[in-house]
Amino acid sequence: MSALCVALVAGEASGDILGSGLMRALKARHPDIRFIGVGGPLMEAEGLSSYFPMERLAVMGLVEVLGRLPELLKRRKLLIQTLIEEKPDVFIGIDAPDFTLNIELKLRRAGIRTVHYVSPSVWAWRQKRVLKIREGCDLMLTLFPFEAKFYEEQGVPVRFVGHPLADTIPLEADRQAARQALGLPDGPLVALMPGSRGGEVGRLGALFLDTAQRLRELIPGVRFVSPCANAARRAQLEQMLVGRDLPLTLLDGRSHQALAACDAVLIASGTATLEALLFKRPMVVAYRLAPLSYWILKRLVKSPYVSLPNLLAQRLLVPELLQDAATAEALAQTLAPLVGDGAQQTDGFDRIHRTLRLDASNQAADAVLALLEDR
């Protein structure tokens, strides 16, 4: 039997991490395996020769996408032609659903097995996409159990593989060591995480700083730490800090250390809430959108919760203060008691961590190879 040929396409850094872990697990079982497709530096280090730089796919925001649309469509068309000629044993689209689902559909019609790794949030909104997934996808690999349940109900072959972050983040993080590494003293410490995008920090940054000032009245000696996603986010927060007197340490990146070091977190809804959960740090989730976007989403979203911890718990485990409910006073009053004792949340977090800690890369590799057993 000829060596396995696996095609993978990842569109951004998180996909590059998932892809490289999966490639490593596949190589352990089939040392002579060959990889083709598109990926970043981590996937290239595992032996992928990328057809073009992954950065060309990483675009955020509607307006930015429109400007790049002709290039993206052209690249996708060429990629589909190339892959149909190469006839890999399987194609794995990693996240980036707007780019990869279409490739999966075309390749599956051409007789190539297809896998999609990381579910788009079809369970929450745009549920019609599940029809396209059912038609284009031999197997869906999900990171969360509630997603797998949704696909089973919709008749899509699915395997819940767990979340790689649950594998890499320890079950118990060393708070003292993290504080020493960051040069932070003992005493109550709250992490402020208003998001990684400019718009999020624009809408939530000042609100989080106002909340911090209010918390200083409620918790004697409290200090703050805020990991900044990049230099632009840091500059944004520095601007908002002018004229305020807050004991706040800004970090460049290092969000995992900040989470390990703190007692509680004020956080924007998003992937970071999963990291806070895995670090077992009690949190209050806040979010604000432009009023029109919020109005539209309220009508589109089918889920009762917005934050991952609540979706995973299938109940209101962490407070969610959204839109007009997200005031500095309300956030401070909700967060203050959690700084001293967040056990009600953290016991739930521990259970969820163990559910997600399944050795995702090996689970995903097993599922892909099981699909190919009858090739």
Contacts in CASP RR format, 6 or more apart in sequence:
PFRMAT RR
TARGET T0000
AUTHOR 0000-0000-0000
METHOD contacts of the structure
MODEL  1
MSALCVALVAGEASGDILGSGLMRALKARHPDIRFIGVGGPLMEAEGLSS
YFPMERLAVMGLVEVLGRLPELLKRRKLLIQTLIEEKPDVFIGIDAPDFT
LNIELKLRRAGIRTVHYVSPSVWAWRQKRVLKIREGCDLMLTLFPFEAKF
YEEQGVPVRFVGHPLADTIPLEADRQAARQALGLPDGPLVALMPGSRGGE
VGRLGALFLDTAQRLRELIPGVRFVSPCANAARRAQLEQMLVGRDLPLTL
LDGRSHQALAACDAVLIASGTATLEALLFKRPMVVAYRLAPLSYWILKRL
VKSPYVSLPNLLAQRLLVPELLQDAATAEALAQTLAPLVGDGAQQTDGFD
RIHRTLRLDASNQAADAVLALLEDR
3 30 0 8 1.000
3 32 0 8 1.000
3 33 0 8 1.000
3 34 0 8 1.000
4 26 0 8 1.000
4 30 0 8 1.000
4 32 0 8 1.000
4 33 0 8 1.000
4 34 0 8 1.000
4 89 0 8 1.000
4 372 0 8 1.000
5 33 0 8 1.000
5 34 0 8 1.000
5 35 0 8 1.000
5 36 0 8 1.000
5 86 0 8 1.000
5 87 0 8 1.000
5 88 0 8 1.000
5 89 0 8 1.000
6 23 0 8 1.000
6 26 0 8 1.000
6 33 0 8 1.000
6 34 0 8 1.000
6 35 0 8 1.000
6 36 0 8 1.000
6 88 0 8 1.000
6 89 0 8 1.000
6 90 0 8 1.000
6 92 0 8 1.000
6 368 0 8 1.000
7 35 0 8 1.000
7 36 0 8 1.000
7 37 0 8 1.000
7 83 0 8 1.000
7 86 0 8 1.000
7 88 0 8 1.000
7 90 0 8 1.000
7 91 0 8 1.000
7 92 0 8 1.000
8 19 0 8 1.000
8 22 0 8 1.000
8 23 0 8 1.000
8 35 0 8 1.000
8 36 0 8 1.000
8 37 0 8 1.000
8 38 0 8 1.000
8 39 0 8 1.000
8 43 0 8 1.000
8 48 0 8 1.000
8 91 0 8 1.000
8 92 0 8 1.000
8 93 0 8 1.000
8 94 0 8 1.000
9 37 0 8 1.000
9 38 0 8 1.000
9 39 0 8 1.000
9 57 0 8 1.000
9 79 0 8 1.000
9 91 0 8 1.000
9 92 0 8 1.000
9 93 0 8 1.000
9 94 0 8 1.000
9 96 0 8 1.000
9 99 0 8 1.000
9 100 0 8 1.000
9 103 0 8 1.000
10 16 0 8 1.000
10 18 0 8 1.000
10 19 0 8 1.000
10 38 0 8 1.000
10 39 0 8 1.000
10 40 0 8 1.000
10 43 0 8 1.000
10 54 0 8 1.000
10 93 0 8 1.000
10 94 0 8 1.000
10 95 0 8 1.000
10 96 0 8 1.000
11 38 0 8 1.000
11 39 0 8 1.000
11 54 0 8 1.000
11 57 0 8 1.000
11 58 0 8 1.000
11 94 0 8 1.000
11 95 0 8 1.000
11 96 0 8 1.000
11 99 0 8 1.000
12 54 0 8 1.000
12 57 0 8 1.000
12 58 0 8 1.000
12 95 0 8 1.000
12 96 0 8 1.000
13 40 0 8 1.000
13 58 0 8 1.000
14 95 0 8 1.000
14 271 0 8 1.000
15 94 0 8 1.000
15 95 0 8 1.000
15 96 0 8 1.000
15 118 0 8 1.000
16 39 0 8 1.000
16 40 0 8 1.000
16 41 0 8 1.000
16 42 0 8 1.000
16 43 0 8 1.000
16 54 0 8 1.000
17 42 0 8 1.000
17 164 0 8 1.000
18 94 0 8 1.000
18 95 0 8 1.000
18 117 0 8 1.000
18 118 0 8 1.000
18 164 0 8 1.000
18 360 0 8 1.000
18 361 0 8 1.000
19 39 0 8 1.000
19 42 0 8 1.000
19 43 0 8 1.000
19 46 0 8 1.000
19 92 0 8 1.000
19 94 0 8 1.000
19 117 0 8 1.000
20 42 0 8 1.000
20 43 0 8 1.000
20 45 0 8 1.000
20 46 0 8 1.000
21 42 0 8 1.000
21 46 0 8 1.000
21 164 0 8 1.000
21 361 0 8 1.000
22 92 0 8 1.000
22 94 0 8 1.000
22 117 0 8 1.000
22 361 0 8 1.000
22 364 0 8 1.000
22 365 0 8 1.000
22 368 0 8 1.000
23 35 0 8 1.000
23 43 0 8 1.000
23 46 0 8 1.000
23 47 0 8 1.000
23 48 0 8 1.000
24 46 0 8 1.000
24 361 0 8 1.000
25 361 0 8 1.000
25 362 0 8 1.000
25 364 0 8 1.000
25 365 0 8 1.000
26 33 0 8 1.000
26 365 0 8 1.000
26 368 0 8 1.000
26 369 0 8 1.000
27 33 0 8 1.000
27 46 0 8 1.000
28 365 0 8 1.000
29 365 0 8 1.000
29 369 0 8 1.000
30 369 0 8 1.000
35 43 0 8 1.000
35 46 0 8 1.000
35 47 0 8 1.000
35 48 0 8 1.000
35 49 0 8 1.000
36 48 0 8 1.000
36 49 0 8 1.000
36 51 0 8 1.000
36 83 0 8 1.000
36 86 0 8 1.000
36 88 0 8 1.000
37 48 0 8 1.000
37 49 0 8 1.000
37 50 0 8 1.000
37 51 0 8 1.000
37 79 0 8 1.000
37 83 0 8 1.000
38 50 0 8 1.000
38 51 0 8 1.000
38 52 0 8 1.000
38 54 0 8 1.000
38 57 0 8 1.000
38 79 0 8 1.000
39 48 0 8 1.000
39 50 0 8 1.000
39 54 0 8 1.000
40 48 0 8 1.000
40 50 0 8 1.000
40 53 0 8 1.000
40 54 0 8 1.000
43 50 0 8 1.000
43 54 0 8 1.000
44 50 0 8 1.000
51 79 0 8 1.000
51 82 0 8 1.000
52 75 0 8 1.000
56 71 0 8 1.000
56 72 0 8 1.000
56 75 0 8 1.000
57 72 0 8 1.000
57 75 0 8 1.000
57 96 0 8 1.000
57 99 0 8 1.000
59 65 0 8 1.000
59 68 0 8 1.000
59 72 0 8 1.000
60 197 0 8 1.000
65 72 0 8 1.000
72 99 0 8 1.000
76 99 0 8 1.000
76 102 0 8 1.000
76 103 0 8 1.000
79 103 0 8 1.000
80 103 0 8 1.000
80 106 0 8 1.000
80 107 0 8 1.000
83 91 0 8 1.000
83 103 0 8 1.000
83 107 0 8 1.000
83 112 0 8 1.000
84 106 0 8 1.000
84 107 0 8 1.000
84 110 0 8 1.000
84 112 0 8 1.000
87 112 0 8 1.000
88 112 0 8 1.000
89 113 0 8 1.000
89 372 0 8 1.000
89 375 0 8 1.000
90 112 0 8 1.000
90 113 0 8 1.000
90 114 0 8 1.000
90 115 0 8 1.000
90 368 0 8 1.000
90 371 0 8 1.000
90 372 0 8 1.000
91 103 0 8 1.000
91 104 0 8 1.000
91 107 0 8 1.000
91 112 0 8 1.000
91 113 0 8 1.000
91 114 0 8 1.000
91 115 0 8 1.000
92 114 0 8 1.000
92 115 0 8 1.000
92 116 0 8 1.000
92 117 0 8 1.000
92 368 0 8 1.000
93 100 0 8 1.000
93 103 0 8 1.000
93 104 0 8 1.000
93 114 0 8 1.000
93 115 0 8 1.000
93 116 0 8 1.000
93 117 0 8 1.000
94 100 0 8 1.000
94 117 0 8 1.000
94 118 0 8 1.000
95 117 0 8 1.000
95 118 0 8 1.000
97 116 0 8 1.000
97 120 0 8 1.000
97 129 0 8 1.000
100 116 0 8 1.000
101 116 0 8 1.000
101 120 0 8 1.000
101 129 0 8 1.000
101 132 0 8 1.000
101 133 0 8 1.000
101 136 0 8 1.000
101 137 0 8 1.000
104 114 0 8 1.000
104 116 0 8 1.000
104 136 0 8 1.000
104 137 0 8 1.000
105 132 0 8 1.000
105 135 0 8 1.000
105 136 0 8 1.000
107 114 0 8 1.000
108 114 0 8 1.000
108 135 0 8 1.000
108 136 0 8 1.000
108 137 0 8 1.000
108 138 0 8 1.000
109 136 0 8 1.000
113 138 0 8 1.000
113 371 0 8 1.000
113 372 0 8 1.000
113 375 0 8 1.000
114 136 0 8 1.000
114 137 0 8 1.000
114 138 0 8 1.000
114 139 0 8 1.000
115 137 0 8 1.000
115 138 0 8 1.000
115 139 0 8 1.000
115 140 0 8 1.000
115 141 0 8 1.000
115 367 0 8 1.000
115 368 0 8 1.000
115 371 0 8 1.000
116 133 0 8 1.000
116 137 0 8 1.000
116 139 0 8 1.000
116 140 0 8 1.000
116 141 0 8 1.000
117 141 0 8 1.000
117 364 0 8 1.000
118 141 0 8 1.000
118 142 0 8 1.000
118 143 0 8 1.000
119 140 0 8 1.000
119 142 0 8 1.000
119 143 0 8 1.000
119 144 0 8 1.000
119 147 0 8 1.000
119 151 0 8 1.000
120 126 0 8 1.000
120 129 0 8 1.000
120 133 0 8 1.000
122 129 0 8 1.000
122 130 0 8 1.000
122 133 0 8 1.000
122 150 0 8 1.000
123 146 0 8 1.000
123 147 0 8 1.000
123 150 0 8 1.000
123 302 0 8 1.000
123 303 0 8 1.000
124 301 0 8 1.000
124 302 0 8 1.000
124 303 0 8 1.000
125 297 0 8 1.000
125 300 0 8 1.000
125 301 0 8 1.000
125 302 0 8 1.000
126 300 0 8 1.000
127 302 0 8 1.000
130 150 0 8 1.000
130 151 0 8 1.000
130 154 0 8 1.000
130 156 0 8 1.000
133 140 0 8 1.000
133 151 0 8 1.000
133 156 0 8 1.000
134 154 0 8 1.000
134 155 0 8 1.000
134 156 0 8 1.000
137 156 0 8 1.000
137 157 0 8 1.000
138 157 0 8 1.000
138 371 0 8 1.000
139 157 0 8 1.000
139 158 0 8 1.000
139 159 0 8 1.000
139 367 0 8 1.000
139 368 0 8 1.000
139 371 0 8 1.000
140 151 0 8 1.000
140 156 0 8 1.000
140 157 0 8 1.000
140 158 0 8 1.000
140 159 0 8 1.000
141 158 0 8 1.000
141 159 0 8 1.000
141 161 0 8 1.000
141 364 0 8 1.000
141 367 0 8 1.000
142 148 0 8 1.000
142 151 0 8 1.000
142 158 0 8 1.000
142 159 0 8 1.000
142 160 0 8 1.000
142 161 0 8 1.000
142 162 0 8 1.000
143 160 0 8 1.000
143 161 0 8 1.000
143 162 0 8 1.000
143 163 0 8 1.000
143 164 0 8 1.000
143 356 0 8 1.000
143 360 0 8 1.000
144 160 0 8 1.000
144 162 0 8 1.000
144 163 0 8 1.000
144 308 0 8 1.000
144 311 0 8 1.000
144 312 0 8 1.000
144 356 0 8 1.000
145 160 0 8 1.000
145 312 0 8 1.000
145 355 0 8 1.000
146 311 0 8 1.000
146 312 0 8 1.000
146 314 0 8 1.000
147 158 0 8 1.000
147 160 0 8 1.000
148 158 0 8 1.000
148 159 0 8 1.000
148 160 0 8 1.000
151 157 0 8 1.000
151 158 0 8 1.000
152 158 0 8 1.000
159 363 0 8 1.000
159 364 0 8 1.000
159 367 0 8 1.000
160 358 0 8 1.000
161 358 0 8 1.000
161 360 0 8 1.000
161 363 0 8 1.000
161 364 0 8 1.000
161 367 0 8 1.000
162 356 0 8 1.000
162 357 0 8 1.000
162 358 0 8 1.000
162 360 0 8 1.000
162 363 0 8 1.000
163 274 0 8 1.000
163 356 0 8 1.000
163 357 0 8 1.000
163 360 0 8 1.000
164 360 0 8 1.000
164 361 0 8 1.000
165 274 0 8 1.000
165 275 0 8 1.000
165 278 0 8 1.000
165 356 0 8 1.000
166 278 0 8 1.000
166 353 0 8 1.000
166 356 0 8 1.000
166 357 0 8 1.000
166 358 0 8 1.000
166 360 0 8 1.000
167 357 0 8 1.000
167 358 0 8 1.000
167 359 0 8 1.000
167 360 0 8 1.000
167 361 0 8 1.000
169 256 0 8 1.000
169 275 0 8 1.000
169 278 0 8 1.000
169 279 0 8 1.000
169 353 0 8 1.000
171 350 0 8 1.000
171 353 0 8 1.000
171 354 0 8 1.000
171 357 0 8 1.000
172 280 0 8 1.000
173 259 0 8 1.000
173 260 0 8 1.000
173 279 0 8 1.000
173 280 0 8 1.000
174 260 0 8 1.000
175 260 0 8 1.000
175 261 0 8 1.000
175 262 0 8 1.000
175 263 0 8 1.000
177 260 0 8 1.000
178 257 0 8 1.000
178 258 0 8 1.000
178 260 0 8 1.000
178 261 0 8 1.000
179 185 0 8 1.000
179 186 0 8 1.000
179 189 0 8 1.000
179 261 0 8 1.000
181 257 0 8 1.000
181 261 0 8 1.000
182 225 0 8 1.000
182 249 0 8 1.000
182 251 0 8 1.000
182 254 0 8 1.000
182 257 0 8 1.000
182 258 0 8 1.000
182 261 0 8 1.000
184 223 0 8 1.000
184 225 0 8 1.000
184 249 0 8 1.000
184 261 0 8 1.000
185 223 0 8 1.000
187 221 0 8 1.000
187 222 0 8 1.000
187 223 0 8 1.000
188 219 0 8 1.000
188 221 0 8 1.000
188 222 0 8 1.000
188 223 0 8 1.000
188 263 0 8 1.000
188 339 0 8 1.000
188 340 0 8 1.000
189 222 0 8 1.000
189 223 0 8 1.000
189 224 0 8 1.000
189 225 0 8 1.000
189 261 0 8 1.000
189 262 0 8 1.000
189 263 0 8 1.000
190 212 0 8 1.000
190 215 0 8 1.000
190 222 0 8 1.000
190 223 0 8 1.000
190 224 0 8 1.000
190 225 0 8 1.000
190 262 0 8 1.000
190 263 0 8 1.000
190 264 0 8 1.000
190 265 0 8 1.000
190 266 0 8 1.000
190 335 0 8 1.000
190 339 0 8 1.000
191 224 0 8 1.000
191 225 0 8 1.000
191 226 0 8 1.000
191 227 0 8 1.000
191 258 0 8 1.000
191 259 0 8 1.000
191 261 0 8 1.000
191 262 0 8 1.000
191 264 0 8 1.000
191 265 0 8 1.000
191 266 0 8 1.000
191 267 0 8 1.000
191 276 0 8 1.000
191 281 0 8 1.000
192 205 0 8 1.000
192 208 0 8 1.000
192 209 0 8 1.000
192 211 0 8 1.000
192 212 0 8 1.000
192 224 0 8 1.000
192 225 0 8 1.000
192 226 0 8 1.000
192 248 0 8 1.000
192 265 0 8 1.000
192 266 0 8 1.000
193 226 0 8 1.000
193 227 0 8 1.000
193 255 0 8 1.000
193 258 0 8 1.000
193 265 0 8 1.000
193 266 0 8 1.000
193 267 0 8 1.000
193 268 0 8 1.000
193 272 0 8 1.000
193 276 0 8 1.000
194 200 0 8 1.000
194 201 0 8 1.000
194 202 0 8 1.000
194 204 0 8 1.000
194 205 0 8 1.000
194 207 0 8 1.000
194 208 0 8 1.000
194 226 0 8 1.000
194 237 0 8 1.000
194 268 0 8 1.000
195 201 0 8 1.000
195 204 0 8 1.000
195 229 0 8 1.000
195 233 0 8 1.000
195 267 0 8 1.000
195 268 0 8 1.000
195 270 0 8 1.000
195 272 0 8 1.000
196 229 0 8 1.000
196 230 0 8 1.000
196 233 0 8 1.000
196 272 0 8 1.000
197 229 0 8 1.000
198 232 0 8 1.000
198 233 0 8 1.000
198 236 0 8 1.000
200 268 0 8 1.000
201 233 0 8 1.000
201 236 0 8 1.000
201 237 0 8 1.000
202 236 0 8 1.000
203 288 0 8 1.000
203 289 0 8 1.000
204 268 0 8 1.000
204 286 0 8 1.000
204 287 0 8 1.000
204 288 0 8 1.000
204 326 0 8 1.000
205 236 0 8 1.000
205 237 0 8 1.000
205 240 0 8 1.000
206 240 0 8 1.000
207 286 0 8 1.000
207 288 0 8 1.000
207 326 0 8 1.000
207 327 0 8 1.000
207 328 0 8 1.000
207 331 0 8 1.000
208 266 0 8 1.000
208 286 0 8 1.000
208 331 0 8 1.000
209 237 0 8 1.000
209 240 0 8 1.000
209 241 0 8 1.000
209 244 0 8 1.000
209 246 0 8 1.000
209 248 0 8 1.000
210 328 0 8 1.000
211 266 0 8 1.000
211 328 0 8 1.000
211 331 0 8 1.000
211 332 0 8 1.000
211 335 0 8 1.000
212 224 0 8 1.000
212 246 0 8 1.000
212 248 0 8 1.000
212 266 0 8 1.000
213 244 0 8 1.000
213 246 0 8 1.000
213 328 0 8 1.000
214 328 0 8 1.000
214 329 0 8 1.000
214 331 0 8 1.000
214 332 0 8 1.000
215 222 0 8 1.000
215 332 0 8 1.000
215 335 0 8 1.000
215 336 0 8 1.000
215 339 0 8 1.000
216 222 0 8 1.000
216 246 0 8 1.000
218 332 0 8 1.000
218 333 0 8 1.000
218 336 0 8 1.000
219 336 0 8 1.000
219 339 0 8 1.000
221 247 0 8 1.000
222 247 0 8 1.000
222 339 0 8 1.000
223 247 0 8 1.000
223 248 0 8 1.000
223 249 0 8 1.000
224 246 0 8 1.000
224 247 0 8 1.000
224 248 0 8 1.000
224 249 0 8 1.000
225 248 0 8 1.000
225 249 0 8 1.000
225 251 0 8 1.000
225 258 0 8 1.000
225 261 0 8 1.000
225 262 0 8 1.000
226 237 0 8 1.000
226 248 0 8 1.000
226 249 0 8 1.000
226 250 0 8 1.000
226 251 0 8 1.000
226 258 0 8 1.000
227 251 0 8 1.000
227 252 0 8 1.000
227 253 0 8 1.000
227 254 0 8 1.000
227 255 0 8 1.000
227 257 0 8 1.000
227 258 0 8 1.000
228 234 0 8 1.000
228 237 0 8 1.000
228 250 0 8 1.000
228 251 0 8 1.000
228 252 0 8 1.000
228 253 0 8 1.000
229 253 0 8 1.000
229 255 0 8 1.000
230 253 0 8 1.000
231 252 0 8 1.000
234 250 0 8 1.000
234 252 0 8 1.000
237 250 0 8 1.000
238 250 0 8 1.000
241 248 0 8 1.000
251 257 0 8 1.000
251 258 0 8 1.000
255 272 0 8 1.000
255 275 0 8 1.000
256 275 0 8 1.000
256 279 0 8 1.000
259 265 0 8 1.000
259 275 0 8 1.000
259 276 0 8 1.000
259 279 0 8 1.000
259 281 0 8 1.000
260 279 0 8 1.000
262 281 0 8 1.000
263 281 0 8 1.000
263 282 0 8 1.000
263 339 0 8 1.000
263 340 0 8 1.000
264 281 0 8 1.000
264 282 0 8 1.000
264 283 0 8 1.000
264 284 0 8 1.000
264 335 0 8 1.000
264 338 0 8 1.000
264 339 0 8 1.000
264 340 0 8 1.000
264 342 0 8 1.000
265 276 0 8 1.000
265 281 0 8 1.000
265 282 0 8 1.000
265 283 0 8 1.000
265 284 0 8 1.000
266 283 0 8 1.000
266 284 0 8 1.000
266 286 0 8 1.000
266 331 0 8 1.000
266 335 0 8 1.000
267 273 0 8 1.000
267 276 0 8 1.000
267 283 0 8 1.000
267 284 0 8 1.000
267 285 0 8 1.000
267 286 0 8 1.000
268 285 0 8 1.000
268 286 0 8 1.000
268 287 0 8 1.000
269 285 0 8 1.000
269 286 0 8 1.000
269 287 0 8 1.000
269 306 0 8 1.000
269 307 0 8 1.000
269 320 0 8 1.000
270 307 0 8 1.000
270 308 0 8 1.000
271 308 0 8 1.000
273 283 0 8 1.000
273 285 0 8 1.000
273 307 0 8 1.000
273 308 0 8 1.000
273 309 0 8 1.000
273 318 0 8 1.000
274 308 0 8 1.000
274 309 0 8 1.000
276 283 0 8 1.000
276 309 0 8 1.000
277 283 0 8 1.000
277 308 0 8 1.000
277 309 0 8 1.000
277 312 0 8 1.000
277 349 0 8 1.000
277 352 0 8 1.000
277 353 0 8 1.000
278 349 0 8 1.000
278 353 0 8 1.000
278 356 0 8 1.000
280 346 0 8 1.000
280 349 0 8 1.000
280 350 0 8 1.000
280 353 0 8 1.000
281 346 0 8 1.000
282 318 0 8 1.000
282 338 0 8 1.000
282 339 0 8 1.000
282 342 0 8 1.000
282 345 0 8 1.000
282 346 0 8 1.000
283 309 0 8 1.000
283 318 0 8 1.000
283 338 0 8 1.000
283 345 0 8 1.000
284 318 0 8 1.000
284 319 0 8 1.000
284 321 0 8 1.000
284 331 0 8 1.000
284 334 0 8 1.000
284 335 0 8 1.000
284 338 0 8 1.000
285 306 0 8 1.000
285 307 0 8 1.000
285 309 0 8 1.000
285 318 0 8 1.000
285 319 0 8 1.000
285 320 0 8 1.000
285 321 0 8 1.000
286 320 0 8 1.000
286 321 0 8 1.000
286 322 0 8 1.000
286 326 0 8 1.000
286 331 0 8 1.000
287 306 0 8 1.000
287 320 0 8 1.000
287 321 0 8 1.000
287 322 0 8 1.000
287 323 0 8 1.000
287 326 0 8 1.000
288 294 0 8 1.000
288 322 0 8 1.000
288 323 0 8 1.000
288 326 0 8 1.000
289 297 0 8 1.000
289 323 0 8 1.000
291 323 0 8 1.000
294 322 0 8 1.000
294 323 0 8 1.000
303 311 0 8 1.000
305 311 0 8 1.000
305 316 0 8 1.000
305 320 0 8 1.000
306 320 0 8 1.000
306 322 0 8 1.000
307 318 0 8 1.000
307 320 0 8 1.000
309 317 0 8 1.000
309 318 0 8 1.000
309 345 0 8 1.000
309 349 0 8 1.000
309 352 0 8 1.000
310 316 0 8 1.000
310 317 0 8 1.000
310 318 0 8 1.000
310 320 0 8 1.000
312 352 0 8 1.000
312 355 0 8 1.000
312 356 0 8 1.000
313 348 0 8 1.000
313 352 0 8 1.000
317 345 0 8 1.000
317 348 0 8 1.000
317 349 0 8 1.000
318 345 0 8 1.000
319 334 0 8 1.000
321 327 0 8 1.000
321 330 0 8 1.000
321 331 0 8 1.000
321 334 0 8 1.000
338 345 0 8 1.000
END
